[in-house]
Amino acid sequence: QVQLLESGGGLVQPGGSLRLSCAASGSIFSISDMGWYRQAPGQQRELVATITRGGITNYADYVKDRFTVSRDNAKNTAYLQMNSLKPEDTAVYYCNAHVWSAPPNYSLMEYWGKGTLVTVSE
């Protein structure tokens, strides 16, 4: 089993910054793609950013030039640096990872964290 633990959420004023972390632990052989998604109250979960093991990134248009996704493969950890935050960025942010489990159960499975709340308000 694999667990994803997000941290770093909180209350921030508009224009401020936060850095989220997502640490993966458990029966991990290797982690493929990792990503961040968010869900605002009453809304569907939506993509924020993804990053491949090799560092190729993809961003939703509404966070481009403000958010930066990165990862440390040695630590099985992904990060989301969020700058110039807006009230519309308020949401629960979820970490996602595609993980190859350790042998003998060598299989690729998708995991989600439980989320961390980001609130952007005066």
N, CA, C and O atoms as CSV, one atom per row, in Angstrom:
chain,resi,resn,atom,element,x,y,z
A,1,GLN,N,N,0.848,-1.190,0.000
A,1,GLN,CA,C,0.000,0.000,0.000
A,1,GLN,C,C,0.888,1.245,0.000
A,1,GLN,O,O,2.004,1.245,0.518
A,2,VAL,N,N,0.345,2.306,-0.603
A,2,VAL,CA,C,1.079,3.573,-0.710
A,2,VAL,C,C,0.226,4.677,-0.113
A,2,VAL,O,O,-0.989,4.718,-0.309
A,3,GLN,N,N,0.871,5.560,0.608
A,3,GLN,CA,C,0.175,6.716,1.166
A,3,GLN,C,C,0.795,7.998,0.612
A,3,GLN,O,O,2.011,8.107,0.452
A,4,LEU,N,N,-0.076,8.962,0.326
A,4,LEU,CA,C,0.360,10.294,-0.087
A,4,LEU,C,C,-0.088,11.275,0.981
A,4,LEU,O,O,-1.267,11.320,1.334
A,5,LEU,N,N,0.846,12.059,1.496
A,5,LEU,CA,C,0.518,13.004,2.554
A,5,LEU,C,C,0.852,14.417,2.098
A,5,LEU,O,O,2.015,14.759,1.885
A,6,GLU,N,N,-0.188,15.228,1.954
A,6,GLU,CA,C,0.001,16.622,1.576
A,6,GLU,C,C,0.194,17.480,2.825
A,6,GLU,O,O,-0.309,17.154,3.901
A,7,SER,N,N,0.927,18.576,2.666
A,7,SER,CA,C,1.099,19.543,3.737
A,7,SER,C,C,1.371,20.906,3.124
A,7,SER,O,O,1.696,21.020,1.942
A,8,GLY,N,N,1.231,21.944,3.953
A,8,GLY,CA,C,1.566,23.284,3.512
A,8,GLY,C,C,0.392,24.193,3.228
A,8,GLY,O,O,0.579,25.373,2.932
A,9,GLY,N,N,-0.818,23.660,3.315
A,9,GLY,CA,C,-1.982,24.498,3.090
A,9,GLY,C,C,-2.208,25.472,4.228
A,9,GLY,O,O,-1.566,25.381,5.275
A,10,GLY,N,N,-3.128,26.411,4.017
A,10,GLY,CA,C,-3.425,27.374,5.060
A,10,GLY,C,C,-4.143,28.582,4.506
A,10,GLY,O,O,-4.627,28.574,3.374
A,11,LEU,N,N,-4.206,29.618,5.317
A,11,LEU,CA,C,-4.858,30.872,4.951
A,11,LEU,C,C,-3.794,31.873,4.503
A,11,LEU,O,O,-2.785,32.069,5.180
A,12,VAL,N,N,-4.030,32.493,3.369
A,12,VAL,CA,C,-3.091,33.477,2.837
A,12,VAL,C,C,-3.877,34.609,2.206
A,12,VAL,O,O,-4.980,34.402,1.701
A,13,GLN,N,N,-3.309,35.807,2.234
A,13,GLN,CA,C,-3.968,36.953,1.622
A,13,GLN,C,C,-3.773,36.940,0.104
A,13,GLN,O,O,-2.808,36.359,-0.391
A,14,PRO,N,N,-4.675,37.570,-0.628
A,14,PRO,CA,C,-4.479,37.689,-2.078
A,14,PRO,C,C,-3.119,38.296,-2.396
A,14,PRO,O,O,-2.683,39.254,-1.759
A,15,GLY,N,N,-2.453,37.712,-3.405
A,15,GLY,CA,C,-1.115,38.144,-3.757
A,15,GLY,C,C,-0.018,37.410,-3.026
A,15,GLY,O,O,1.157,37.550,-3.366
A,16,GLY,N,N,-0.379,36.640,-2.039
A,16,GLY,CA,C,0.595,35.907,-1.246
A,16,GLY,C,C,1.030,34.608,-1.885
A,16,GLY,O,O,0.633,34.279,-3.003
A,17,SER,N,N,1.860,33.869,-1.147
A,17,SER,CA,C,2.437,32.624,-1.649
A,17,SER,C,C,2.296,31.508,-0.626
A,17,SER,O,O,2.254,31.748,0.581
A,18,LEU,N,N,2.223,30.285,-1.133
A,18,LEU,CA,C,2.257,29.087,-0.312
A,18,LEU,C,C,3.030,28.017,-1.072
A,18,LEU,O,O,3.083,28.024,-2.302
A,19,ARG,N,N,3.629,27.098,-0.317
A,19,ARG,CA,C,4.292,25.955,-0.940
A,19,ARG,C,C,3.713,24.674,-0.361
A,19,ARG,O,O,3.800,24.419,0.840
A,20,LEU,N,N,3.124,23.878,-1.236
A,20,LEU,CA,C,2.569,22.590,-0.832
A,20,LEU,C,C,3.597,21.487,-1.063
A,20,LEU,O,O,4.405,21.548,-1.990
A,21,SER,N,N,3.546,20.484,-0.200
A,21,SER,CA,C,4.393,19.300,-0.352
A,21,SER,C,C,3.525,18.054,-0.368
A,21,SER,O,O,2.459,18.016,0.248
A,22,CYS,N,N,3.989,17.042,-1.073
A,22,CYS,CA,C,3.311,15.751,-1.122
A,22,CYS,C,C,4.359,14.662,-0.981
A,22,CYS,O,O,5.175,14.455,-1.879
A,23,ALA,N,N,4.336,13.969,0.144
A,23,ALA,CA,C,5.308,12.917,0.408
A,23,ALA,C,C,4.652,11.555,0.254
A,23,ALA,O,O,3.629,11.271,0.878
A,24,ALA,N,N,5.243,10.722,-0.576
A,24,ALA,CA,C,4.745,9.367,-0.793
A,24,ALA,C,C,5.536,8.388,0.059
A,24,ALA,O,O,6.753,8.510,0.196
A,25,SER,N,N,4.834,7.414,0.630
A,25,SER,CA,C,5.488,6.400,1.448
A,25,SER,C,C,4.775,5.072,1.271
A,25,SER,O,O,3.639,5.019,0.800
A,26,GLY,N,N,5.462,3.993,1.658
A,26,GLY,CA,C,4.875,2.669,1.545
A,26,GLY,C,C,5.655,1.783,0.602
A,26,GLY,O,O,6.868,1.926,0.445
A,27,SER,N,N,4.936,0.859,-0.026
A,27,SER,CA,C,5.557,-0.125,-0.904
A,27,SER,C,C,5.800,0.485,-2.282
A,27,SER,O,O,5.022,0.265,-3.210
A,28,ILE,N,N,6.877,1.246,-2.411
A,28,ILE,CA,C,7.172,1.994,-3.635
A,28,ILE,C,C,8.434,1.439,-4.290
A,28,ILE,O,O,9.493,1.351,-3.668
A,29,PHE,N,N,8.292,1.068,-5.564
A,29,PHE,CA,C,9.471,0.726,-6.358
A,29,PHE,C,C,9.935,1.948,-7.135
A,29,PHE,O,O,11.124,2.264,-7.180
A,30,SER,N,N,8.975,2.626,-7.742
A,30,SER,CA,C,9.274,3.824,-8.502
A,30,SER,C,C,7.988,4.620,-8.682
A,30,SER,O,O,6.901,4.042,-8.710
A,31,ILE,N,N,8.100,5.936,-8.803
A,31,ILE,CA,C,6.937,6.789,-9.034
A,31,ILE,C,C,7.036,7.387,-10.428
A,31,ILE,O,O,8.042,8.001,-10.783
A,32,SER,N,N,5.997,7.205,-11.201
A,32,SER,CA,C,5.931,7.771,-12.552
A,32,SER,C,C,5.436,9.211,-12.451
A,32,SER,O,O,6.071,10.037,-11.795
A,33,ASP,N,N,4.326,9.515,-13.082
A,33,ASP,CA,C,3.801,10.879,-13.037
A,33,ASP,C,C,3.274,11.235,-11.654
A,33,ASP,O,O,2.718,10.388,-10.954
A,34,MET,N,N,3.453,12.502,-11.264
A,34,MET,CA,C,2.834,13.048,-10.055
A,34,MET,C,C,2.078,14.308,-10.460
A,34,MET,O,O,2.400,14.945,-11.463
A,35,GLY,N,N,1.083,14.653,-9.678
A,35,GLY,CA,C,0.309,15.816,-10.048
A,35,GLY,C,C,-0.434,16.424,-8.884
A,35,GLY,O,O,-0.562,15.843,-7.806
A,36,TRP,N,N,-0.920,17.629,-9.151
A,36,TRP,CA,C,-1.746,18.340,-8.183
A,36,TRP,C,C,-3.089,18.659,-8.845
A,36,TRP,O,O,-3.150,19.092,-9.996
A,37,TYR,N,N,-4.142,18.434,-8.095
A,37,TYR,CA,C,-5.499,18.761,-8.517
A,37,TYR,C,C,-6.142,19.555,-7.396
A,37,TYR,O,O,-5.652,19.559,-6.267
A,38,ARG,N,N,-7.239,20.226,-7.710
A,38,ARG,CA,C,-7.926,20.975,-6.671
A,38,ARG,C,C,-9.439,20.886,-6.857
A,38,ARG,O,O,-9.945,20.653,-7.955
A,39,GLN,N,N,-10.134,21.079,-5.746
A,39,GLN,CA,C,-11.588,21.054,-5.781
A,39,GLN,C,C,-12.125,22.148,-4.882
A,39,GLN,O,O,-11.930,22.126,-3.667
A,40,ALA,N,N,-12.797,23.097,-5.491
A,40,ALA,CA,C,-13.433,24.180,-4.751
A,40,ALA,C,C,-14.826,23.732,-4.314
A,40,ALA,O,O,-15.392,22.812,-4.904
A,41,PRO,N,N,-15.383,24.374,-3.282
A,41,PRO,CA,C,-16.724,23.991,-2.805
A,41,PRO,C,C,-17.742,24.036,-3.934
A,41,PRO,O,O,-17.852,25.036,-4.643
A,42,GLY,N,N,-18.480,22.953,-4.095
A,42,GLY,CA,C,-19.514,22.889,-5.112
A,42,GLY,C,C,-19.010,22.697,-6.528
A,42,GLY,O,O,-19.795,22.723,-7.476
A,43,GLN,N,N,-17.711,22.505,-6.681
A,43,GLN,CA,C,-17.119,22.350,-8.013
A,43,GLN,C,C,-16.522,20.957,-8.185
A,43,GLN,O,O,-16.305,20.233,-7.214
A,44,GLN,N,N,-16.263,20.600,-9.442
A,44,GLN,CA,C,-15.598,19.335,-9.705
A,44,GLN,C,C,-14.091,19.473,-9.491
A,44,GLN,O,O,-13.536,20.571,-9.542
A,45,ARG,N,N,-13.457,18.350,-9.255
A,45,ARG,CA,C,-12.005,18.352,-9.116
A,45,ARG,C,C,-11.384,18.693,-10.475
A,45,ARG,O,O,-11.827,18.195,-11.510
A,46,GLU,N,N,-10.364,19.540,-10.460
A,46,GLU,CA,C,-9.742,19.967,-11.703
A,46,GLU,C,C,-8.223,19.886,-11.614
A,46,GLU,O,O,-7.634,19.946,-10.535
A,47,LEU,N,N,-7.615,19.748,-12.782
A,47,LEU,CA,C,-6.171,19.656,-12.867
A,47,LEU,C,C,-5.520,20.994,-12.521
A,47,LEU,O,O,-6.008,22.049,-12.925
A,48,VAL,N,N,-4.429,20.948,-11.781
A,48,VAL,CA,C,-3.608,22.125,-11.542
A,48,VAL,C,C,-2.299,21.992,-12.317
A,48,VAL,O,O,-1.971,22.841,-13.146
A,49,ALA,N,N,-1.552,20.919,-12.043
A,49,ALA,CA,C,-0.259,20.722,-12.699
A,49,ALA,C,C,0.178,19.278,-12.550
A,49,ALA,O,O,-0.182,18.601,-11.587
A,50,THR,N,N,0.955,18.817,-13.510
A,50,THR,CA,C,1.539,17.483,-13.439
A,50,THR,C,C,3.022,17.554,-13.766
A,50,THR,O,O,3.495,18.511,-14.380
A,51,ILE,N,N,3.748,16.521,-13.346
A,51,ILE,CA,C,5.180,16.450,-13.622
A,51,ILE,C,C,5.563,14.990,-13.799
A,51,ILE,O,O,5.180,14.135,-13.000
A,52,THR,N,N,6.324,14.712,-14.855
A,52,THR,CA,C,6.790,13.350,-15.094
A,52,THR,C,C,8.019,13.077,-14.225
A,52,THR,O,O,8.571,13.984,-13.603
A,53,ARG,N,N,8.429,11.822,-14.198
A,53,ARG,CA,C,9.605,11.478,-13.434
A,53,ARG,C,C,10.844,12.227,-13.961
A,53,ARG,O,O,11.755,12.564,-13.206
A,54,GLY,N,N,10.845,12.467,-15.246
A,54,GLY,CA,C,11.965,13.177,-15.859
A,54,GLY,C,C,11.878,14.690,-15.755
A,54,GLY,O,O,12.787,15.394,-16.194
A,55,GLY,N,N,10.785,15.203,-15.173
A,55,GLY,CA,C,10.690,16.638,-14.939
A,55,GLY,C,C,9.901,17.425,-15.969
A,55,GLY,O,O,9.908,18.656,-15.937
A,56,ILE,N,N,9.226,16.748,-16.874
A,56,ILE,CA,C,8.392,17.461,-17.840
A,56,ILE,C,C,7.104,17.878,-17.143
A,56,ILE,O,O,6.431,17.063,-16.511
A,57,THR,N,N,6.774,19.152,-17.268
A,57,THR,CA,C,5.630,19.697,-16.540
A,57,THR,C,C,4.492,20.093,-17.471
A,57,THR,O,O,4.686,20.347,-18.660
A,58,ASN,N,N,3.301,20.135,-16.886
A,58,ASN,CA,C,2.106,20.565,-17.597
A,58,ASN,C,C,1.242,21.347,-16.616
A,58,ASN,O,O,1.052,20.927,-15.474
A,59,TYR,N,N,0.719,22.491,-17.067
A,59,TYR,CA,C,-0.057,23.351,-16.191
A,59,TYR,C,C,-1.423,23.668,-16.797
A,59,TYR,O,O,-1.575,23.766,-18.015
A,60,ALA,N,N,-2.409,23.826,-15.916
A,60,ALA,CA,C,-3.677,24.377,-16.357
A,60,ALA,C,C,-3.469,25.853,-16.672
A,60,ALA,O,O,-2.644,26.524,-16.051
A,61,ASP,N,N,-4.227,26.347,-17.644
A,61,ASP,CA,C,-4.050,27.740,-18.074
A,61,ASP,C,C,-4.238,28.724,-16.921
A,61,ASP,O,O,-3.588,29.769,-16.884
A,62,TYR,N,N,-5.125,28.394,-15.981
A,62,TYR,CA,C,-5.454,29.363,-14.943
A,62,TYR,C,C,-4.375,29.458,-13.855
A,62,TYR,O,O,-4.496,30.287,-12.953
A,63,VAL,N,N,-3.329,28.633,-13.918
A,63,VAL,CA,C,-2.238,28.747,-12.940
A,63,VAL,C,C,-0.886,28.984,-13.611
A,63,VAL,O,O,0.117,29.194,-12.930
A,64,LYS,N,N,-0.859,28.951,-14.939
A,64,LYS,CA,C,0.417,29.172,-15.640
A,64,LYS,C,C,1.018,30.501,-15.238
A,64,LYS,O,O,0.304,31.489,-15.066
A,65,ASP,N,N,2.331,30.524,-15.087
A,65,ASP,CA,C,3.102,31.721,-14.734
A,65,ASP,C,C,2.916,32.133,-13.288
A,65,ASP,O,O,3.520,33.113,-12.851
A,66,ARG,N,N,2.089,31.407,-12.524
A,66,ARG,CA,C,1.933,31.699,-11.100
A,66,ARG,C,C,2.366,30.520,-10.228
A,66,ARG,O,O,2.937,30.711,-9.154
A,67,PHE,N,N,2.092,29.310,-10.691
A,67,PHE,CA,C,2.399,28.100,-9.926
A,67,PHE,C,C,3.553,27.358,-10.587
A,67,PHE,O,O,3.716,27.392,-11.807
A,68,THR,N,N,4.352,26.684,-9.757
A,68,THR,CA,C,5.451,25.864,-10.257
A,68,THR,C,C,5.443,24.516,-9.556
A,68,THR,O,O,5.487,24.439,-8.328
A,69,VAL,N,N,5.386,23.451,-10.355
A,69,VAL,CA,C,5.435,22.090,-9.804
A,69,VAL,C,C,6.859,21.559,-9.940
A,69,VAL,O,O,7.536,21.804,-10.939
A,70,SER,N,N,7.296,20.832,-8.922
A,70,SER,CA,C,8.621,20.222,-8.941
A,70,SER,C,C,8.575,18.928,-8.129
A,70,SER,O,O,7.576,18.630,-7.474
A,71,ARG,N,N,9.661,18.168,-8.181
A,71,ARG,CA,C,9.702,16.921,-7.423
A,71,ARG,C,C,11.132,16.565,-7.075
A,71,ARG,O,O,12.084,16.995,-7.725
A,72,ASP,N,N,11.250,15.765,-6.029
A,72,ASP,CA,C,12.534,15.209,-5.610
A,72,ASP,C,C,12.364,13.696,-5.636
A,72,ASP,O,O,11.773,13.119,-4.724
A,73,ASN,N,N,12.879,13.058,-6.674
A,73,ASN,CA,C,12.671,11.616,-6.834
A,73,ASN,C,C,13.305,10.813,-5.706
A,73,ASN,O,O,12.779,9.769,-5.322
A,74,ALA,N,N,14.414,11.281,-5.177
A,74,ALA,CA,C,15.086,10.566,-4.091
A,74,ALA,C,C,14.233,10.555,-2.823
A,74,ALA,O,O,14.318,9.628,-2.017
A,75,LYS,N,N,13.415,11.588,-2.656
A,75,LYS,CA,C,12.562,11.692,-1.470
A,75,LYS,C,C,11.125,11.284,-1.741
A,75,LYS,O,O,10.289,11.341,-0.840
A,76,ASN,N,N,10.823,10.872,-2.971
A,76,ASN,CA,C,9.442,10.521,-3.339
A,76,ASN,C,C,8.473,11.642,-2.975
A,76,ASN,O,O,7.392,11.392,-2.441
A,77,THR,N,N,8.865,12.857,-3.265
A,77,THR,CA,C,8.103,14.036,-2.853
A,77,THR,C,C,7.901,14.981,-4.026
A,77,THR,O,O,8.805,15.197,-4.833
A,78,ALA,N,N,6.695,15.539,-4.106
A,78,ALA,CA,C,6.380,16.563,-5.086
A,78,ALA,C,C,6.030,17.855,-4.352
A,78,ALA,O,O,5.600,17.845,-3.199
A,79,TYR,N,N,6.227,18.956,-5.055
A,79,TYR,CA,C,5.976,20.274,-4.471
A,79,TYR,C,C,5.129,21.108,-5.431
A,79,TYR,O,O,5.129,20.887,-6.642
A,80,LEU,N,N,4.418,22.058,-4.866
A,80,LEU,CA,C,3.681,23.031,-5.673
A,80,LEU,C,C,3.909,24.402,-5.057
A,80,LEU,O,O,3.370,24.716,-3.996
A,81,GLN,N,N,4.709,25.208,-5.730
A,81,GLN,CA,C,4.934,26.582,-5.305
A,81,GLN,C,C,3.860,27.458,-5.930
A,81,GLN,O,O,3.739,27.527,-7.153
A,82,MET,N,N,3.085,28.126,-5.089
A,82,MET,CA,C,1.962,28.936,-5.556
A,82,MET,C,C,2.234,30.397,-5.218
A,82,MET,O,O,2.332,30.767,-4.047
A,83,ASN,N,N,2.351,31.210,-6.237
A,83,ASN,CA,C,2.586,32.645,-6.063
A,83,ASN,C,C,1.409,33.436,-6.615
A,83,ASN,O,O,0.583,32.911,-7.363
A,84,SER,N,N,1.348,34.697,-6.237
A,84,SER,CA,C,0.289,35.597,-6.725
A,84,SER,C,C,-1.081,34.961,-6.561
A,84,SER,O,O,-1.887,34.957,-7.492
A,85,LEU,N,N,-1.341,34.431,-5.395
A,85,LEU,CA,C,-2.582,33.714,-5.151
A,85,LEU,C,C,-3.790,34.640,-5.236
A,85,LEU,O,O,-3.733,35.806,-4.846
A,86,LYS,N,N,-4.882,34.087,-5.755
A,86,LYS,CA,C,-6.130,34.811,-5.935
A,86,LYS,C,C,-7.227,34.131,-5.117
A,86,LYS,O,O,-7.118,32.943,-4.812
A,87,PRO,N,N,-8.276,34.862,-4.761
A,87,PRO,CA,C,-9.380,34.225,-4.032
A,87,PRO,C,C,-9.943,32.999,-4.765
A,87,PRO,O,O,-10.376,32.041,-4.123
A,88,GLU,N,N,-9.940,33.024,-6.088
A,88,GLU,CA,C,-10.461,31.883,-6.854
A,88,GLU,C,C,-9.551,30.654,-6.805
A,88,GLU,O,O,-9.919,29.594,-7.311
A,89,ASP,N,N,-8.375,30.787,-6.203
A,89,ASP,CA,C,-7.513,29.621,-5.992
A,89,ASP,C,C,-7.908,28.851,-4.728
A,89,ASP,O,O,-7.353,27.787,-4.451
A,90,THR,N,N,-8.852,29.378,-3.971
A,90,THR,CA,C,-9.312,28.709,-2.757
A,90,THR,C,C,-9.913,27.350,-3.102
A,90,THR,O,O,-10.833,27.253,-3.914
A,91,ALA,N,N,-9.380,26.303,-2.474
A,91,ALA,CA,C,-9.827,24.938,-2.774
A,91,ALA,C,C,-9.071,23.968,-1.877
A,91,ALA,O,O,-8.110,24.337,-1.202
A,92,VAL,N,N,-9.526,22.724,-1.885
A,92,VAL,CA,C,-8.734,21.634,-1.328
A,92,VAL,C,C,-7.819,21.130,-2.432
A,92,VAL,O,O,-8.278,20.801,-3.526
A,93,TYR,N,N,-6.538,21.072,-2.148
A,93,TYR,CA,C,-5.547,20.640,-3.130
A,93,TYR,C,C,-5.151,19.198,-2.843
A,93,TYR,O,O,-4.779,18.842,-1.725
A,94,TYR,N,N,-5.242,18.383,-3.883
A,94,TYR,CA,C,-4.970,16.957,-3.760
A,94,TYR,C,C,-3.729,16.577,-4.560
A,94,TYR,O,O,-3.501,17.067,-5.666
A,95,CYS,N,N,-2.943,15.696,-3.971
A,95,CYS,CA,C,-1.783,15.135,-4.660
A,95,CYS,C,C,-2.191,13.825,-5.327
A,95,CYS,O,O,-2.996,13.065,-4.790
A,96,ASN,N,N,-1.630,13.577,-6.489
A,96,ASN,CA,C,-1.900,12.361,-7.255
A,96,ASN,C,C,-0.575,11.762,-7.699
A,96,ASN,O,O,0.345,12.489,-8.074
A,97,ALA,N,N,-0.477,10.442,-7.658
A,97,ALA,CA,C,0.768,9.803,-8.094
A,97,ALA,C,C,0.475,8.448,-8.725
A,97,ALA,O,O,-0.412,7.718,-8.282
A,98,HIS,N,N,1.233,8.127,-9.761
A,98,HIS,CA,C,1.182,6.799,-10.381
A,98,HIS,C,C,2.427,6.055,-9.932
A,98,HIS,O,O,3.551,6.438,-10.256
A,99,VAL,N,N,2.206,4.983,-9.178
A,99,VAL,CA,C,3.290,4.328,-8.448
A,99,VAL,C,C,3.452,2.882,-8.895
A,99,VAL,O,O,2.482,2.128,-8.972
A,100,TRP,N,N,4.710,2.504,-9.192
A,100,TRP,CA,C,5.056,1.104,-9.418
A,100,TRP,C,C,5.371,0.496,-8.051
A,100,TRP,O,O,6.284,0.935,-7.353
A,101,SER,N,N,4.595,-0.520,-7.690
A,101,SER,CA,C,4.822,-1.156,-6.400
A,101,SER,C,C,6.033,-2.072,-6.477
A,101,SER,O,O,6.453,-2.502,-7.551
A,102,ALA,N,N,6.582,-2.356,-5.292
A,102,ALA,CA,C,7.789,-3.176,-5.238
A,102,ALA,C,C,7.478,-4.618,-5.604
A,102,ALA,O,O,6.364,-5.090,-5.374
A,103,PRO,N,N,8.479,-5.343,-6.187
A,103,PRO,CA,C,8.296,-6.765,-6.462
A,103,PRO,C,C,7.984,-7.532,-5.181
A,103,PRO,O,O,8.403,-7.081,-4.114
A,104,PRO,N,N,7.277,-8.661,-5.214
A,104,PRO,CA,C,6.865,-9.344,-6.443
A,104,PRO,C,C,5.585,-8.804,-7.059
A,104,PRO,O,O,5.232,-9.198,-8.170
A,105,ASN,N,N,4.879,-7.911,-6.369
A,105,ASN,CA,C,3.631,-7.346,-6.912
A,105,ASN,C,C,3.939,-6.131,-7.759
A,105,ASN,O,O,3.493,-5.027,-7.449
A,106,TYR,N,N,4.686,-6.321,-8.808
A,106,TYR,CA,C,5.142,-5.212,-9.647
A,106,TYR,C,C,3.982,-4.759,-10.522
A,106,TYR,O,O,3.691,-5.360,-11.556
A,107,SER,N,N,3.310,-3.662,-10.075
A,107,SER,CA,C,2.161,-3.161,-10.818
A,107,SER,C,C,2.089,-1.649,-10.675
A,107,SER,O,O,2.606,-1.076,-9.715
A,108,LEU,N,N,1.439,-1.009,-11.645
A,108,LEU,CA,C,1.281,0.446,-11.642
A,108,LEU,C,C,-0.112,0.787,-11.162
A,108,LEU,O,O,-1.106,0.333,-11.729
A,109,MET,N,N,-0.178,1.588,-10.115
A,109,MET,CA,C,-1.472,1.976,-9.567
A,109,MET,C,C,-1.484,3.479,-9.304
A,109,MET,O,O,-0.445,4.112,-9.118
A,110,GLU,N,N,-2.696,4.024,-9.297
A,110,GLU,CA,C,-2.879,5.453,-9.066
A,110,GLU,C,C,-3.325,5.676,-7.627
A,110,GLU,O,O,-4.182,4.957,-7.114
A,111,TYR,N,N,-2.741,6.671,-6.988
A,111,TYR,CA,C,-3.073,6.993,-5.608
A,111,TYR,C,C,-3.403,8.473,-5.474
A,111,TYR,O,O,-2.943,9.312,-6.248
A,112,TRP,N,N,-4.220,8.763,-4.460
A,112,TRP,CA,C,-4.597,10.139,-4.135
A,112,TRP,C,C,-4.328,10.405,-2.659
A,112,TRP,O,O,-4.491,9.522,-1.817
A,113,GLY,N,N,-3.917,11.627,-2.357
A,113,GLY,CA,C,-3.837,12.048,-0.976
A,113,GLY,C,C,-5.203,12.496,-0.482
A,113,GLY,O,O,-6.171,12.514,-1.243
A,114,LYS,N,N,-5.277,12.856,0.792
A,114,LYS,CA,C,-6.548,13.280,1.378
A,114,LYS,C,C,-6.792,14.764,1.208
A,114,LYS,O,O,-7.891,15.244,1.489
A,115,GLY,N,N,-5.795,15.497,0.757
A,115,GLY,CA,C,-5.975,16.902,0.451
A,115,GLY,C,C,-5.527,17.844,1.554
A,115,GLY,O,O,-5.466,17.481,2.728
A,116,THR,N,N,-5.216,19.065,1.141
A,116,THR,CA,C,-4.871,20.133,2.077
A,116,THR,C,C,-5.598,21.392,1.628
A,116,THR,O,O,-5.611,21.718,0.442
A,117,LEU,N,N,-6.197,22.092,2.571
A,117,LEU,CA,C,-7.033,23.239,2.255
A,117,LEU,C,C,-6.193,24.502,2.087
A,117,LEU,O,O,-5.364,24.840,2.933
A,118,VAL,N,N,-6.429,25.181,0.982
A,118,VAL,CA,C,-5.830,26.496,0.727
A,118,VAL,C,C,-6.950,27.509,0.665
A,118,VAL,O,O,-7.885,27.371,-0.124
A,119,THR,N,N,-6.853,28.529,1.502
A,119,THR,CA,C,-7.852,29.591,1.531
A,119,THR,C,C,-7.161,30.917,1.255
A,119,THR,O,O,-6.232,31.308,1.961
A,120,VAL,N,N,-7.627,31.600,0.220
A,120,VAL,CA,C,-7.066,32.901,-0.156
A,120,VAL,C,C,-8.125,33.953,0.144
A,120,VAL,O,O,-9.158,34.025,-0.521
A,121,SER,N,N,-7.847,34.766,1.157
A,121,SER,CA,C,-8.840,35.738,1.606
A,121,SER,C,C,-8.166,36.852,2.382
A,121,SER,O,O,-7.085,36.676,2.943
A,122,GLU,N,N,-8.833,38.018,2.403
A,122,GLU,CA,C,-8.302,39.148,3.180
A,122,GLU,C,C,-8.381,38.845,4.658
A,122,GLU,O,O,-7.984,39.670,5.480
